[in-house]
Amino acid sequence: MFENKKYVIINANEVLSINFSYVEQHSAETLRYNKDKTKTFVKFEGENPKWEDEEGNIVDFFNDKTIYTYDEMVVELNKSEWIINE
C-alpha cells in the first residue's frame, strides 16, 4: 500500500513553491508541520515530480532534497522534533 509512496521534508518557507497538483496534499493547510513549525513534508508516488512555472521553466523542486521511503519517513516522524505533546 505504501511501497510506491515517497516523502520529502521541506522547510516551511518553501511551501509556497510547491505545486500541489503533483503531490498528495491539497494545500499548505493540509500539511503536517514539526513542533516548531519550521519543517513539513509532502508525499507523492512514482518519479520525482516536475512542473512548469509561470514563465515556462521546468521546476525540479525535489532534485536536491532527500527522498524517503515510507519506512524511512516513519523513523523521521518519530524523532522528537515531530512529536507534539498536547
C-alpha positions as CSV (number, residue, x, y, z in Angstrom):
1,M,0.0,0.0,0.0
2,F,2.8,2.4,0.9
3,E,5.5,0.8,-1.2
4,N,5.3,3.4,-4.0
5,K,4.9,6.4,-1.8
6,K,7.8,8.8,-1.5
7,Y,8.2,11.6,1.1
8,V,10.2,14.8,1.1
9,I,10.9,17.0,4.1
10,I,10.9,20.7,3.2
11,N,11.4,23.9,5.1
12,A,8.2,25.7,5.9
13,N,9.3,28.7,4.0
14,E,9.4,26.6,0.8
15,V,5.7,25.6,1.0
16,L,4.6,28.3,-1.4
17,S,6.9,26.9,-4.1
18,I,5.0,23.5,-4.1
19,N,2.7,22.8,-7.0
20,F,0.0,20.8,-5.1
21,S,-1.2,19.2,-8.3
22,Y,1.9,17.0,-8.2
23,V,1.8,15.8,-4.5
24,E,-0.9,14.1,-2.5
25,Q,-1.6,17.0,-0.2
26,H,-4.1,19.5,-1.4
27,S,-2.8,22.8,0.1
28,A,-0.5,24.3,2.7
29,E,-3.3,23.9,5.2
30,T,-3.3,20.1,4.9
31,L,0.4,19.7,5.7
32,R,1.7,18.4,8.9
33,Y,4.4,20.6,10.5
34,N,7.1,19.8,13.0
35,K,6.9,21.0,16.6
36,D,8.3,24.5,15.9
37,K,6.6,24.8,12.5
38,T,9.9,25.2,10.6
39,K,9.5,22.0,8.6
40,T,6.8,20.0,6.9
41,F,6.7,17.2,4.3
42,V,4.9,16.2,1.2
43,K,4.3,12.8,-0.4
44,F,4.0,11.6,-3.9
45,E,4.1,8.4,-6.0
46,G,6.3,7.4,-8.8
47,E,9.0,9.6,-10.3
48,N,10.2,12.9,-8.8
49,P,7.5,15.4,-9.8
50,K,8.5,18.3,-12.0
51,W,6.3,21.1,-13.2
52,E,6.4,24.3,-15.2
53,D,6.5,27.7,-13.5
54,E,4.6,30.7,-14.8
55,E,7.4,31.5,-17.2
56,G,7.5,28.0,-18.7
57,N,10.7,26.9,-16.9
58,I,10.8,23.3,-15.6
59,V,10.9,23.2,-11.8
60,D,12.6,20.2,-10.4
61,F,11.9,21.2,-6.8
62,F,12.8,17.9,-5.2
63,N,16.0,17.3,-7.0
64,D,18.3,18.4,-4.2
65,K,16.1,17.0,-1.4
66,T,16.3,13.7,0.4
67,I,13.5,11.4,-0.7
68,Y,12.4,9.0,1.9
69,T,10.5,5.7,1.7
70,Y,7.6,5.0,4.0
71,D,9.7,3.1,6.5
72,E,12.4,5.8,6.5
73,M,9.7,8.5,7.0
74,V,8.2,6.7,9.9
75,V,11.7,6.8,11.6
76,E,12.0,10.6,10.9
77,L,8.5,11.4,12.2
78,N,9.3,9.5,15.4
79,K,12.1,11.9,16.2
80,S,11.4,14.4,19.0
81,E,11.2,17.4,16.6
82,W,8.0,15.9,15.1
83,I,6.3,14.7,18.3
84,I,3.8,17.2,19.6
85,N,2.6,16.5,23.1
86,E,-0.6,18.4,23.9
